[in-house]
Amino acid sequence: MYHFENDISIVFGGAAGQGVQTIANALVKVLKRNGYYVFACTEFMSRIRGGSNSTEVRITGKKRRAYVHRMDFLVALNADAIAHLEERIEESTLVFAERDHVDGKDIAGFIDTPIAGFAKEAGNPIFSNTVAVGLALGLLGVSLDAFSAYLSEQFAAKGEQIVSQNIAAARLGYDFGLKTATKNQIEVTIMPAEAPPEELLIDGTTAVGIGAVAAGSSFISSYPMSPGTGLLTFLAHNADDFNIVVDQAEDEIAAINAALGASYAGARALVTTSGGGFALMEEGVSLAGVTEVPLVVHLGQRPGPATGLPTRTEQADLNLTLYAGHGEFSRVILAPGTFAQAIELMQRAFQLADRYQTTVFVLTDQFFLDSVASVQESDIVRQPVKRHIVKTGAGYKRYHLTGDGLSPRGVPGYGDGIVKVDSHEHDENGHLTENFELRRKMVDKRLKRLDVLTKESIMPERFGPRGAENVVICWGSNQGVLEEAIDTLRREDIAGLHFSQLFPLNPAVGELLDTKNVIVMENNATGQFADLLNRELGVHVSRRILKAIGEPFSVEEVVEALEKVRHD
């Protein structure tokens, strides 16, 4: 007998082009319609066809936002999926695949499943992914009605025959799943929410895009580079509805310079890229620094160096954004941990960029952007859009020296003044200068805003028992996995802190951690944020939990790492 209760992990594996992602997208939508909490994350190879991709769908009685190594059910569409995921197959894993895909492997939980045969019976081999969704619903004991309605909606434009064939394929998979569950005594108990809250089912890219729209972003420029490209396509798709100018530039250098030009003219400008693309933008970041032009840069992280693993995940670009651009000037670095937070932080990014005439970086990663989860509508914060542009007079000075280092910002055509900017060092009017005293004042001016940015920086979010002597720190997309690991351990001596602002850091953080044993976990090889905490706040980090292989942390490995904390 197999019993699964309140947390089940279903993994779908197959080649690129076999519809693995399509399966997951359909399943999570159907399960959400039935009142279940769902989370999905994807790992895929850098190829259009072939290879071996997989998507994990978690169905839970409590909202979760983390990847687990455990596979309760594996639905394999080809033999390569079995080989690729073999290390994750345990004795308790039930593997649904064609017999010839197993290739003589001794898998205790193998169940011969004629997925391709059912698809052909329904009318076309392409229906294999529909069969797979039906199979999963049958195993879970979830009604097929919602999936039939979903198929009718999705394929209505293709005609009644395609709709009926897909429903037939789903029914074949569903009936097989029901019979298999009975025959093998597979019992799944997951309690749906009694009164499901109003929630949106979205991916991380959509969350970042919603935040940009809510912030009043009116211009985006990018040269496509995964995983940052999704934000470009999202805003392009919605450009007409929200008056957004979309520029697919010829390269990354052109992209950031176009955004600077748009910002100079008064637009709320955004650039989206990944690490390799951002490396080409660094001169533009420095230009933004000297011209004091507001800019928001979204950087979807992936493993390097160079092309690295272009479709995998990592958190190794913190130092890149922290030190990007030659010279010394202000900046802000944000890193959301939840989708609701991504919506809020994108709005904050534009507010800070506009108000303090600086560059704000928003760091995400492939895991965050491609994951799918539900967001409660009440958790979405809509902030007022405040502009900080003045109408210029005849004697306007773009770089007027003020007590707080912030000059009134004018834009061309709004008022009588001339808005002059220069990439050279300049005087208050924007004219080139090599005067040493003016140089000193302008350097101080550009750095002075860091004082107020530091005071206004976001404090980290705490979870776990109050008063715990061991504090585990994470940032960005690792919030969900650390929260679940601490919830799993239920130890009174371990709590967590999630940082959504990485720079500048609030000095109060140092006082908060002064008497604690500090552990930092992050998806890079050296512990970049741990180093930053030590350098900026003098925080001593006793242990670093690091991972840099292109895969996110699993709940199991974080739990295992934290169990060792008692021995430190």
Legacy VTK file of the C-alpha trace (Angstrom):
# vtk DataFile Version 3.0
C-alpha trace
ASCII
DATASET POLYDATA
POINTS 568 float
0.000 0.000 0.000
1.193 3.520 -0.826
-0.137 6.397 1.278
0.564 10.073 0.565
-0.813 12.770 2.826
-0.945 16.555 2.406
2.251 16.817 0.357
2.832 15.041 -2.924
5.519 15.616 -5.526
4.714 14.648 -9.121
7.539 14.959 -11.649
6.988 14.882 -15.406
10.054 14.123 -17.536
10.642 14.092 -21.270
12.470 15.647 -24.173
12.154 19.279 -25.203
9.204 19.412 -27.575
7.240 16.642 -25.831
5.110 19.084 -23.863
6.441 18.585 -20.334
5.799 22.240 -19.515
2.354 22.055 -21.103
1.467 19.178 -18.771
2.504 21.137 -15.686
0.710 24.316 -16.772
-2.526 22.412 -17.285
-2.263 20.392 -14.082
-1.582 23.333 -11.753
-4.492 25.316 -13.209
-6.901 22.402 -12.851
-5.761 21.645 -9.301
-6.069 25.304 -8.297
-9.625 25.338 -9.669
-10.309 22.409 -7.340
-9.064 24.363 -4.321
-5.615 22.820 -3.863
-2.354 24.611 -3.087
0.137 24.035 -5.900
3.726 24.926 -6.674
5.643 24.034 -9.828
9.257 24.483 -10.878
11.071 23.491 -14.044
14.552 22.365 -15.038
15.404 22.162 -18.694
18.378 21.798 -20.987
19.652 24.457 -23.359
18.181 23.001 -26.531
15.009 23.383 -28.542
14.530 19.671 -29.233
15.755 16.586 -27.426
17.678 16.446 -24.184
15.814 15.753 -20.978
13.617 18.271 -19.188
11.483 17.886 -16.103
8.846 19.770 -14.186
7.976 19.175 -10.552
4.424 19.842 -9.376
3.778 19.870 -5.638
0.262 19.567 -4.271
0.133 20.441 -0.594
-2.314 20.982 2.239
-0.307 24.050 3.271
1.028 26.687 0.899
4.630 25.884 -0.082
7.122 27.596 -2.389
10.085 25.221 -2.556
11.639 22.422 -4.575
11.880 18.938 -3.063
14.290 16.219 -4.174
11.686 13.561 -3.384
9.557 12.187 -6.226
6.365 10.445 -5.192
5.175 9.945 -8.775
7.375 10.128 -11.871
5.622 10.229 -15.229
8.322 9.616 -17.878
7.544 10.313 -21.528
10.793 8.761 -22.799
13.718 6.585 -21.704
16.053 9.556 -21.266
13.796 10.921 -18.535
14.333 7.740 -16.508
18.105 7.970 -16.905
18.168 11.711 -16.192
16.127 11.428 -12.994
17.415 8.031 -11.831
19.285 9.508 -8.876
15.984 10.869 -7.498
14.108 7.559 -7.829
13.656 5.929 -4.413
11.970 2.689 -3.362
8.813 4.631 -2.573
8.742 6.387 -5.987
6.039 5.174 -8.357
7.306 5.369 -11.949
4.770 5.520 -14.780
6.358 4.827 -18.163
6.292 2.583 -21.220
7.996 -0.742 -20.506
10.625 -0.227 -23.219
11.585 3.110 -21.629
12.752 1.385 -18.462
15.417 -0.478 -20.464
15.827 -3.399 -18.055
16.325 -1.203 -14.970
15.206 -2.715 -11.680
12.714 -0.119 -10.423
10.614 -1.329 -7.520
7.758 1.074 -8.163
7.573 0.749 -11.962
4.067 0.636 -13.463
3.807 -0.133 -17.170
1.777 2.761 -18.593
0.863 2.914 -22.311
0.894 6.714 -22.552
1.755 6.765 -26.267
-0.777 3.986 -26.943
-3.562 5.954 -25.268
-2.617 9.054 -27.276
-2.802 7.133 -30.562
-6.111 5.601 -29.510
-7.485 9.105 -28.942
-6.385 10.148 -32.422
-2.823 11.501 -32.399
0.524 10.782 -30.629
0.676 14.494 -29.772
-2.004 13.904 -27.129
0.530 12.188 -24.816
0.713 15.252 -22.590
-3.092 15.312 -22.243
-2.989 11.617 -21.283
-0.347 12.432 -18.645
-2.505 15.100 -17.009
-5.504 12.741 -16.973
-3.299 10.043 -15.429
-2.176 12.382 -12.632
-5.734 13.464 -11.860
-6.853 9.833 -11.737
-4.065 8.927 -9.325
-4.982 11.896 -7.133
-8.667 11.061 -7.258
-9.509 14.570 -8.501
-12.564 14.960 -10.748
-11.872 15.165 -14.487
-14.576 17.809 -14.996
-12.313 20.817 -14.458
-9.727 19.442 -16.892
-12.395 18.771 -19.529
-13.548 22.378 -19.157
-9.938 23.555 -19.428
-9.420 21.562 -22.646
-12.633 22.984 -24.111
-11.358 26.510 -23.408
-7.835 25.894 -24.684
-8.754 24.207 -27.958
-12.064 25.867 -28.820
-10.468 27.767 -31.710
-9.204 24.501 -33.241
-12.633 22.977 -33.576
-14.846 20.460 -31.862
-12.912 17.431 -33.129
-9.652 18.519 -31.483
-11.511 19.301 -28.267
-13.239 15.905 -28.193
-10.019 14.037 -29.035
-8.186 15.775 -26.176
-10.996 14.980 -23.758
-10.927 11.353 -24.913
-7.154 11.232 -24.310
-7.627 12.727 -20.865
-10.317 10.158 -20.064
-8.067 7.247 -21.097
-5.279 8.500 -18.828
-7.727 9.263 -16.036
-9.375 5.831 -16.070
-5.951 4.155 -16.079
-4.936 6.292 -13.087
-8.077 5.377 -11.143
-7.682 1.639 -11.852
-3.974 1.726 -11.010
-4.646 3.504 -7.711
-7.186 0.822 -6.762
-5.073 -2.120 -7.945
-1.877 -0.933 -6.203
-3.609 0.506 -3.135
-2.409 4.030 -3.836
-4.077 6.359 -1.380
-3.674 10.125 -1.670
-5.070 12.402 1.028
-4.691 16.119 0.421
-7.207 18.422 2.013
-8.127 21.367 -0.197
-8.665 24.699 1.500
-12.167 24.855 3.012
-12.662 28.374 1.674
-9.969 29.021 -0.943
-8.938 32.688 -0.851
-9.030 34.799 -4.000
-5.664 34.018 -5.512
-3.838 34.506 -8.782
-1.853 31.613 -10.244
1.214 33.188 -11.841
4.897 32.617 -12.498
7.759 34.764 -11.253
8.204 36.572 -14.561
4.563 37.657 -14.506
4.946 38.901 -10.923
7.927 41.068 -11.886
6.004 42.305 -14.935
2.910 43.204 -12.898
5.163 45.163 -10.553
6.684 47.085 -13.457
3.253 47.948 -14.848
1.996 49.018 -11.399
5.071 51.237 -11.045
4.162 53.114 -14.216
7.051 51.791 -16.278
6.715 53.324 -19.740
9.833 52.044 -21.505
11.667 48.718 -21.609
14.744 47.920 -23.622
16.514 44.591 -23.852
18.579 42.275 -25.966
17.018 38.834 -25.343
18.889 36.624 -22.896
17.324 33.920 -20.748
15.974 34.006 -18.132
15.497 37.792 -18.308
13.746 37.696 -21.684
10.402 36.701 -20.194
9.935 40.174 -18.721
10.508 41.737 -22.149
7.904 39.494 -23.772
5.401 40.022 -20.929
5.582 43.802 -21.224
5.565 43.612 -25.026
2.367 41.560 -24.856
0.763 44.190 -22.609
2.391 47.271 -24.156
-0.715 48.631 -25.887
-2.865 48.351 -22.767
-0.379 50.215 -20.562
1.324 52.620 -22.999
4.738 50.979 -22.768
7.359 51.546 -25.447
9.216 48.270 -26.087
12.653 48.280 -27.682
14.380 45.019 -28.646
17.826 46.475 -29.135
20.578 45.165 -31.396
22.790 44.393 -28.379
23.022 44.972 -24.639
25.091 48.142 -24.953
22.411 49.697 -27.127
19.706 48.459 -24.744
20.998 50.258 -21.648
21.866 53.411 -23.562
18.367 53.512 -25.061
16.916 53.208 -21.562
19.125 56.055 -20.338
17.953 58.208 -23.224
14.322 57.428 -22.430
14.866 58.202 -18.744
16.594 61.490 -19.607
13.439 62.387 -21.543
11.237 61.589 -18.533
10.217 57.945 -19.037
10.279 55.378 -16.259
12.845 53.179 -17.960
13.598 49.508 -17.384
16.235 47.119 -18.699
16.005 43.333 -18.371
18.915 40.956 -18.940
21.023 38.182 -17.421
24.610 38.145 -16.167
26.388 37.812 -19.506
24.278 40.555 -21.039
24.699 42.798 -18.039
28.487 42.472 -18.298
28.194 44.428 -21.558
26.040 47.069 -19.867
28.547 48.102 -17.199
29.768 51.185 -19.045
26.135 52.274 -19.290
25.731 51.818 -15.534
28.673 54.143 -15.016
27.104 56.646 -17.436
23.904 56.503 -15.374
26.015 57.188 -12.283
27.672 60.354 -13.577
24.561 61.717 -15.318
22.330 60.886 -12.314
19.665 59.501 -14.623
17.174 57.137 -12.906
17.285 53.538 -14.131
15.866 50.154 -13.061
17.764 47.037 -14.149
16.193 43.594 -13.791
18.824 40.864 -13.794
17.618 37.255 -14.010
20.577 35.268 -12.724
21.919 32.064 -14.248
25.217 30.204 -13.827
28.402 31.566 -15.407
31.182 32.215 -16.195
30.522 33.073 -19.855
27.583 31.094 -21.259
27.813 28.698 -18.305
24.529 26.835 -17.857
22.169 29.189 -19.693
18.888 27.566 -18.621
19.780 26.808 -14.991
19.702 28.839 -11.785
22.232 30.547 -9.503
22.739 33.589 -7.241
26.253 34.526 -8.279
25.707 38.018 -9.714
25.451 39.964 -6.461
29.049 41.117 -6.683
28.594 41.914 -10.358
25.827 44.412 -9.600
27.466 45.643 -6.403
30.644 46.704 -8.185
29.368 47.311 -11.723
30.567 50.428 -13.475
33.873 52.222 -13.089
34.053 55.000 -10.527
32.161 55.435 -7.268
28.469 56.309 -7.088
25.264 55.209 -5.393
23.043 52.228 -6.209
20.384 50.009 -4.636
20.075 46.209 -4.932
16.774 44.420 -4.263
15.964 40.686 -4.422
12.364 39.488 -3.950
11.629 36.197 -2.216
7.937 35.834 -3.060
5.789 36.813 -6.016
3.828 39.327 -3.950
7.114 40.805 -2.843
8.313 40.986 -6.463
5.253 43.084 -7.337
5.922 45.380 -4.393
9.696 45.660 -4.877
9.427 46.519 -8.566
7.264 49.475 -7.554
9.765 50.405 -4.864
12.622 50.115 -7.374
11.100 52.764 -9.635
10.261 54.991 -6.676
13.836 54.863 -5.396
15.349 55.335 -8.845
13.187 58.402 -9.508
13.467 59.980 -6.094
17.201 59.459 -5.623
18.238 59.677 -9.294
20.138 56.433 -9.101
20.269 52.911 -10.525
18.239 50.227 -8.792
18.970 46.565 -9.511
16.333 43.881 -9.017
17.927 40.433 -8.784
15.906 37.317 -9.533
17.003 33.956 -10.963
15.799 31.192 -13.277
14.212 29.217 -10.432
12.227 32.235 -9.272
11.165 33.408 -12.734
10.019 30.013 -14.047
8.304 28.793 -10.869
4.507 28.831 -10.647
2.527 29.490 -7.478
-0.597 31.249 -6.274
-0.633 34.743 -4.822
-3.388 35.942 -2.540
-4.816 39.127 -3.973
-4.887 40.778 -0.536
-1.095 40.345 -0.346
-0.545 42.439 -3.472
0.408 45.973 -2.501
-0.350 48.801 -4.915
1.787 51.853 -4.210
1.037 55.354 -5.483
3.137 56.461 -8.455
5.041 59.581 -7.424
7.104 61.483 -9.945
10.014 63.705 -8.940
10.317 65.922 -12.008
10.292 69.718 -11.754
9.312 72.335 -14.289
12.540 74.141 -15.121
13.128 77.873 -15.135
15.471 79.957 -17.251
18.362 79.616 -14.796
17.961 75.857 -14.223
21.065 73.931 -13.158
20.787 70.158 -13.629
23.517 69.443 -11.043
22.751 72.166 -8.538
24.613 71.434 -5.313
22.232 70.847 -2.423
22.518 69.738 1.172
21.241 66.211 0.528
23.080 65.713 -2.766
19.855 65.631 -4.802
19.417 68.242 -7.508
15.923 69.117 -8.792
15.424 66.886 -11.828
14.188 68.479 -15.011
13.532 66.910 -18.382
13.825 68.450 -21.847
10.755 70.386 -22.987
9.146 70.789 -19.561
9.861 74.405 -18.667
12.217 77.030 -20.026
15.478 75.591 -18.699
18.149 73.698 -20.607
18.668 70.206 -19.202
22.297 69.492 -19.958
23.984 66.226 -19.014
27.567 65.135 -19.635
29.527 61.893 -19.342
32.550 63.912 -18.236
32.890 65.393 -14.797
30.840 68.569 -14.864
29.828 71.709 -13.014
26.327 72.527 -11.758
25.179 73.491 -15.252
26.412 70.237 -16.765
29.449 71.743 -18.475
32.694 69.782 -18.572
35.157 70.666 -15.813
38.529 69.562 -14.485
38.373 71.758 -11.418
39.572 69.688 -8.461
37.274 71.355 -5.930
34.225 70.875 -8.143
35.290 67.268 -8.692
35.363 66.688 -4.936
31.919 68.224 -4.499
30.398 66.175 -7.317
31.831 62.899 -5.998
30.426 63.717 -2.554
27.117 64.693 -4.141
26.709 61.352 -5.920
27.599 59.364 -2.810
25.707 61.445 -0.263
22.311 59.968 -1.175
23.574 56.634 0.156
23.160 58.085 3.660
19.398 58.390 3.355
19.108 55.225 1.233
20.822 53.345 4.055
18.471 54.750 6.691
15.439 53.858 4.562
16.656 50.379 3.590
14.319 47.434 4.147
14.874 45.361 7.259
14.962 41.568 6.740
11.879 39.432 7.368
12.129 37.088 10.332
10.522 33.643 10.619
10.867 30.812 13.114
11.094 30.977 16.910
11.907 34.321 18.463
15.011 34.344 20.614
16.721 31.464 18.738
20.488 31.628 19.110
21.107 30.321 15.571
19.962 32.593 12.746
20.013 31.334 9.154
20.149 34.095 6.557
18.995 33.827 2.961
18.144 36.246 0.179
16.056 36.300 -2.975
14.452 33.061 -4.132
15.678 30.975 -1.168
12.997 32.320 1.153
10.504 29.521 0.458
12.943 26.657 0.944
14.402 28.068 4.170
10.953 28.757 5.627
9.871 25.189 4.921
13.099 23.676 6.262
12.770 25.583 9.534
9.084 24.651 9.738
10.048 21.003 9.186
12.747 21.007 11.870
10.631 22.839 14.478
13.672 23.539 16.611
13.545 26.341 19.160
17.190 27.227 18.561
16.966 27.970 14.789
15.248 30.927 13.141
15.528 32.494 9.693
16.055 35.941 8.193
15.239 36.773 4.582
16.843 39.817 2.976
14.967 41.476 0.133
17.337 44.458 0.105
20.987 43.546 -0.314
22.500 47.024 -0.620
22.690 49.382 1.120
22.142 47.467 4.339
20.395 48.923 7.364
22.898 49.347 10.261
20.253 47.978 12.643
20.835 44.533 11.098
24.264 44.409 12.727
22.745 45.040 16.140
20.059 42.418 15.465
22.718 39.766 14.796
25.272 40.898 17.350
24.790 38.018 19.800
23.664 35.362 17.304
25.352 32.425 15.645
24.921 33.422 12.007
24.642 30.938 9.123
24.209 32.147 5.529
22.791 30.035 2.689
22.995 31.155 -0.935
23.218 29.697 -4.441
26.821 30.572 -5.216
30.233 29.063 -4.587
31.870 31.671 -2.346
29.182 33.208 -0.142
28.928 36.659 -1.700
26.246 37.963 0.648
28.041 36.521 3.664
31.101 38.538 2.638
28.969 41.661 2.190
27.434 41.309 5.656
30.891 41.050 7.161
32.320 43.951 5.167
29.422 46.366 5.641
28.201 45.492 9.145
30.983 43.463 10.737
28.718 40.392 11.015
30.659 37.219 11.746
29.317 34.308 9.711
30.116 30.984 11.376
28.891 28.720 8.583
28.071 29.005 4.875
25.602 26.707 3.155
26.414 27.049 -0.530
25.269 25.466 -3.770
26.390 26.388 -7.279
25.622 23.491 -9.623
22.710 25.095 -11.469
20.030 23.460 -9.307
18.042 25.171 -6.529
18.310 24.059 -2.922
15.926 21.247 -2.055
14.056 21.220 1.243
15.755 17.946 2.175
19.308 19.228 1.771
18.606 22.421 3.721
17.086 20.367 6.542
20.141 18.096 6.500
22.508 21.082 6.593
20.648 22.711 9.478
20.624 19.491 11.478
24.404 19.833 11.628
24.185 23.302 13.163
23.986 21.795 16.656
27.535 20.453 16.122
29.078 23.788 15.019
LINES 1 569
568 0 1 2 3 4 5 6 7 8 9 10 11 12 13 14 15 16 17 18 19 20 21 22 23 24 25 26 27 28 29 30 31 32 33 34 35 36 37 38 39 40 41 42 43 44 45 46 47 48 49 50 51 52 53 54 55 56 57 58 59 60 61 62 63 64 65 66 67 68 69 70 71 72 73 74 75 76 77 78 79 80 81 82 83 84 85 86 87 88 89 90 91 92 93 94 95 96 97 98 99 100 101 102 103 104 105 106 107 108 109 110 111 112 113 114 115 116 117 118 119 120 121 122 123 124 125 126 127 128 129 130 131 132 133 134 135 136 137 138 139 140 141 142 143 144 145 146 147 148 149 150 151 152 153 154 155 156 157 158 159 160 161 162 163 164 165 166 167 168 169 170 171 172 173 174 175 176 177 178 179 180 181 182 183 184 185 186 187 188 189 190 191 192 193 194 195 196 197 198 199 200 201 202 203 204 205 206 207 208 209 210 211 212 213 214 215 216 217 218 219 220 221 222 223 224 225 226 227 228 229 230 231 232 233 234 235 236 237 238 239 240 241 242 243 244 245 246 247 248 249 250 251 252 253 254 255 256 257 258 259 260 261 262 263 264 265 266 267 268 269 270 271 272 273 274 275 276 277 278 279 280 281 282 283 284 285 286 287 288 289 290 291 292 293 294 295 296 297 298 299 300 301 302 303 304 305 306 307 308 309 310 311 312 313 314 315 316 317 318 319 320 321 322 323 324 325 326 327 328 329 330 331 332 333 334 335 336 337 338 339 340 341 342 343 344 345 346 347 348 349 350 351 352 353 354 355 356 357 358 359 360 361 362 363 364 365 366 367 368 369 370 371 372 373 374 375 376 377 378 379 380 381 382 383 384 385 386 387 388 389 390 391 392 393 394 395 396 397 398 399 400 401 402 403 404 405 406 407 408 409 410 411 412 413 414 415 416 417 418 419 420 421 422 423 424 425 426 427 428 429 430 431 432 433 434 435 436 437 438 439 440 441 442 443 444 445 446 447 448 449 450 451 452 453 454 455 456 457 458 459 460 461 462 463 464 465 466 467 468 469 470 471 472 473 474 475 476 477 478 479 480 481 482 483 484 485 486 487 488 489 490 491 492 493 494 495 496 497 498 499 500 501 502 503 504 505 506 507 508 509 510 511 512 513 514 515 516 517 518 519 520 521 522 523 524 525 526 527 528 529 530 531 532 533 534 535 536 537 538 539 540 541 542 543 544 545 546 547 548 549 550 551 552 553 554 555 556 557 558 559 560 561 562 563 564 565 566 567
